[in-house]
């Protein structure tokens, strides 16, 4: 039995090293060989540069994203000294890209208890994040990192980590709300549903659970209400409502 475990560990180490090498080479080539004309990369770079120079957010700097993203930019580029350049932010994008894939795979491992499914999930998430090459340095990277961390934290809370894990989950939701509010709303609702699922059975808790299911169905339409006249947005609302309701049930 010990030999089998050692063999599985060795295979996991080899797979991890192979994935990191291939993923880094792929991300590096993809990021440093692509440039899109609409240039959100330059826009966010200039916004961060102005913030670091002392200009006031939402007054002297026009942006639609929350302050948590700019706090991260201050920590990385000022406190840690990472150069605020096209090269610097693209390298950071590559690091976050790989981290998101690994965190997602770890979440699959925690729920499915299968290394095969975990590595499959890691590869699938990595490939699906190929769109990051179009907008390096965009706040969506921070949003994706926080969303990837949430399942891990919630699973640790359910596994016995207790109150600190749930406090951390609330902190992650707060950071999401302070980066991109619509994603923050969905993630906060998901964590609240997970908390309700742990309440002891009673008439009140059962009522709250059914309320969570109903809100899961209604929330996407409420958040996307101004755009529901567009068929694509209406379809997305139905997709989100179906997924969130199924997960809540």
C-alpha positions as CSV (number, residue, x, y, z in Angstrom):
1,X,0.0,0.0,0.0
2,X,2.8,2.4,0.9
3,X,4.5,1.6,-2.5
4,X,1.3,2.5,-4.3
5,X,1.0,5.8,-2.5
6,X,4.6,6.6,-3.2
7,X,4.0,5.8,-6.9
8,X,0.9,8.1,-7.0
9,X,2.8,10.9,-5.3
10,X,5.6,10.6,-7.8
11,X,3.1,10.6,-10.7
12,X,1.5,13.8,-9.2
13,X,4.8,15.5,-8.9
14,X,5.7,14.7,-12.5
15,X,2.3,15.9,-13.7
16,X,2.6,19.1,-11.7
17,X,6.1,19.9,-13.1
18,X,5.0,19.1,-16.6
19,X,1.9,21.3,-16.3
20,X,3.9,24.2,-14.9
21,X,6.5,24.0,-17.7
22,X,3.9,23.7,-20.5
23,X,1.5,26.2,-19.1
24,X,4.3,28.8,-18.6
25,X,5.6,28.4,-22.1
26,X,2.1,28.6,-23.6
27,X,1.1,31.6,-21.5
28,X,4.4,33.4,-22.3
29,X,4.1,32.9,-26.0
30,X,0.4,33.8,-26.0
31,X,0.8,36.9,-24.0
32,X,3.9,38.3,-25.7
33,X,2.7,37.7,-29.3
34,X,-0.8,39.3,-29.0
35,X,-2.0,42.9,-29.1
36,X,-5.6,44.0,-29.5
37,X,-6.6,47.3,-31.0
38,X,-9.0,48.4,-28.3
39,X,-6.1,48.3,-25.8
40,X,-7.8,47.9,-22.4
41,X,-4.2,47.0,-21.3
42,X,-3.0,50.5,-21.9
43,X,-6.0,52.0,-20.3
44,X,-5.7,50.1,-17.1
45,X,-1.9,50.6,-17.1
46,X,-2.3,54.4,-17.3
47,X,-5.0,54.4,-14.6
48,X,-2.7,52.5,-12.3
49,X,0.2,54.8,-13.1
50,X,-1.9,57.9,-12.4
51,X,-3.1,56.4,-9.1
52,X,0.5,55.6,-8.0
53,X,1.5,59.2,-8.9
54,X,-1.1,60.5,-6.4
55,X,-4.1,61.3,-8.5
56,X,-7.5,60.7,-7.0
57,X,-9.6,57.8,-8.1
58,X,-13.1,58.6,-9.5
59,X,-12.2,62.3,-9.5
60,X,-9.0,62.7,-11.5
61,X,-9.0,59.1,-12.8
62,X,-11.9,57.8,-14.8
63,X,-12.6,54.1,-14.1
64,X,-15.6,51.8,-13.7
65,X,-13.9,49.3,-11.4
66,X,-13.7,49.3,-7.6
67,X,-10.8,50.3,-5.3
68,X,-9.7,46.7,-4.4
69,X,-8.1,46.4,-7.9
70,X,-6.1,49.6,-7.3
71,X,-5.1,48.5,-3.8
72,X,-3.6,45.4,-5.4
73,X,-1.8,47.5,-8.0
74,X,-0.3,49.6,-5.2
75,X,0.8,46.5,-3.3
76,X,2.4,44.9,-6.3
77,X,3.9,47.9,-8.1
78,X,4.7,50.2,-5.2
79,X,5.2,48.1,-2.0
80,X,6.8,45.1,-3.8
81,X,8.5,47.1,-6.6
82,X,7.3,45.1,-9.6
83,X,7.8,47.4,-12.7
84,X,4.5,48.9,-14.0
85,X,5.3,48.2,-17.6
86,X,3.8,46.1,-20.4
87,X,6.3,43.4,-19.7
88,X,5.6,43.5,-16.0
89,X,1.9,43.2,-16.2
90,X,2.0,40.5,-18.8
91,X,4.3,38.4,-16.6
92,X,1.8,39.0,-13.7
93,X,-1.0,37.9,-16.0
94,X,0.8,34.6,-16.8
95,X,1.4,34.0,-13.0
96,X,-2.3,34.6,-12.2
97,X,-3.4,32.5,-15.2
98,X,-1.6,29.5,-14.0
99,X,-2.6,30.1,-10.3
100,X,-6.3,30.2,-11.2
101,X,-6.0,26.9,-13.1
102,X,-4.3,25.2,-10.2
103,X,-6.7,26.6,-7.6
104,X,-9.6,25.4,-9.7
105,X,-8.1,22.0,-9.9
106,X,-7.6,21.9,-6.2
107,X,-11.3,22.8,-5.7
108,X,-12.2,19.9,-8.0
109,X,-9.9,17.6,-6.0
110,X,-11.6,18.7,-2.8
111,X,-15.1,18.0,-4.1
112,X,-14.6,15.0,-6.4
113,X,-11.7,13.3,-4.5
114,X,-10.3,12.3,-7.9
115,X,-6.8,13.3,-9.1
116,X,-7.9,12.5,-12.7
117,X,-10.8,14.9,-12.5
118,X,-8.7,17.5,-10.8
119,X,-6.0,17.5,-13.5
120,X,-8.7,17.5,-16.1
121,X,-10.3,20.5,-14.5
122,X,-7.0,22.3,-14.2
123,X,-6.3,21.8,-17.9
124,X,-9.8,22.8,-18.9
125,X,-9.7,26.0,-16.8
126,X,-6.2,26.9,-18.1
127,X,-7.3,26.6,-21.8
128,X,-10.6,28.4,-21.2
129,X,-8.7,31.4,-19.8
130,X,-6.8,31.9,-23.1
131,X,-8.8,35.1,-23.5
132,X,-6.6,36.7,-20.8
133,X,-4.0,37.4,-23.5
134,X,-6.3,40.0,-25.0
135,X,-6.4,42.3,-21.9
136,X,-3.3,41.8,-19.7
137,X,-3.6,43.7,-16.4
138,X,-7.4,43.9,-16.5
139,X,-9.3,43.7,-13.2
140,X,-10.9,40.5,-14.5
141,X,-7.7,38.7,-13.5
142,X,-8.2,39.7,-9.8
143,X,-11.9,38.7,-10.1
144,X,-10.9,35.3,-11.4
145,X,-8.3,34.7,-8.7
146,X,-10.8,35.6,-6.0
147,X,-13.5,33.4,-7.6
148,X,-11.0,30.5,-7.8
149,X,-10.1,30.9,-4.1
150,X,-13.7,30.9,-2.8
151,X,-14.5,27.2,-3.3
152,X,-11.3,26.2,-1.6
153,X,-12.1,28.4,1.4
154,X,-15.7,27.2,1.6
155,X,-14.6,23.6,1.4
156,X,-12.1,24.1,4.2
157,X,-14.9,25.7,6.3
158,X,-17.1,22.7,5.7
159,X,-14.2,20.4,6.4
160,X,-13.6,21.7,9.9
161,X,-11.6,24.8,9.5
162,X,-14.5,26.6,11.2
163,X,-15.2,30.3,11.7
164,X,-11.8,31.6,10.3
165,X,-12.6,30.0,6.9
166,X,-16.0,31.6,6.8
167,X,-14.5,35.0,7.8
168,X,-12.0,34.6,4.9
169,X,-14.9,33.7,2.5
170,X,-16.6,36.9,3.6
171,X,-13.4,38.9,3.0
172,X,-13.1,37.5,-0.5
173,X,-16.7,38.4,-1.3
174,X,-16.0,41.9,0.0
175,X,-13.0,42.2,-2.3
176,X,-15.1,41.0,-5.2
177,X,-17.8,43.6,-4.4
178,X,-15.0,46.3,-4.3
179,X,-13.7,45.2,-7.6
180,X,-16.7,44.3,-9.8
181,X,-19.9,44.6,-8.0
182,X,-22.1,42.2,-10.2
183,X,-19.6,39.3,-9.7
184,X,-19.4,40.2,-6.0
185,X,-23.2,40.0,-5.7
186,X,-23.3,36.5,-7.2
187,X,-20.4,35.2,-5.1
188,X,-21.9,36.6,-1.9
189,X,-25.2,34.9,-2.7
190,X,-23.3,31.6,-3.3
191,X,-21.5,31.8,0.0
192,X,-24.7,32.7,1.8
193,X,-26.4,29.7,0.3
194,X,-23.5,27.5,1.5
195,X,-23.9,28.9,5.0
196,X,-27.7,28.2,4.9
197,X,-27.0,24.6,3.9
198,X,-25.1,24.1,7.1
199,X,-28.0,25.2,9.4
200,X,-29.7,22.5,11.5
201,X,-33.0,21.4,10.1
202,X,-36.0,23.4,11.3
203,X,-38.9,25.2,9.9
204,X,-37.0,28.5,9.8
205,X,-33.9,27.1,8.1
206,X,-35.9,25.2,5.6
207,X,-37.8,28.4,4.7
208,X,-34.5,30.2,4.3
209,X,-33.2,27.5,2.0
210,X,-36.2,27.7,-0.2
211,X,-35.8,31.5,-0.2
212,X,-32.2,31.1,-1.3
213,X,-33.3,28.8,-4.2
214,X,-35.9,31.4,-5.3
215,X,-33.4,34.2,-5.1
216,X,-30.9,32.2,-7.1
217,X,-33.4,32.0,-9.9
218,X,-34.3,35.7,-9.7
219,X,-30.9,37.3,-9.1
220,X,-29.4,37.0,-12.6
221,X,-32.5,38.7,-14.1
222,X,-32.3,41.5,-11.4
223,X,-28.6,42.1,-12.0
224,X,-28.9,42.1,-15.8
225,X,-32.3,43.9,-15.9
226,X,-31.2,47.0,-17.9
227,X,-29.9,44.7,-20.7
228,X,-32.5,42.0,-20.9
229,X,-33.9,43.4,-24.1
230,X,-30.8,42.1,-25.9
231,X,-31.2,38.4,-26.8
232,X,-27.6,37.5,-25.8
233,X,-28.1,39.0,-22.3
234,X,-31.4,37.4,-21.9
235,X,-29.9,34.0,-22.8
236,X,-27.0,34.6,-20.4
237,X,-29.5,35.4,-17.6
238,X,-31.4,32.1,-18.2
239,X,-28.1,30.2,-18.2
240,X,-27.0,31.8,-15.0
241,X,-30.3,31.3,-13.3
242,X,-30.4,27.6,-14.3
243,X,-26.9,27.0,-13.0
244,X,-27.3,28.9,-9.8
245,X,-30.7,27.4,-9.0
246,X,-29.4,23.9,-9.7
247,X,-26.4,24.5,-7.4
248,X,-28.6,25.9,-4.7
249,X,-30.9,22.9,-4.8
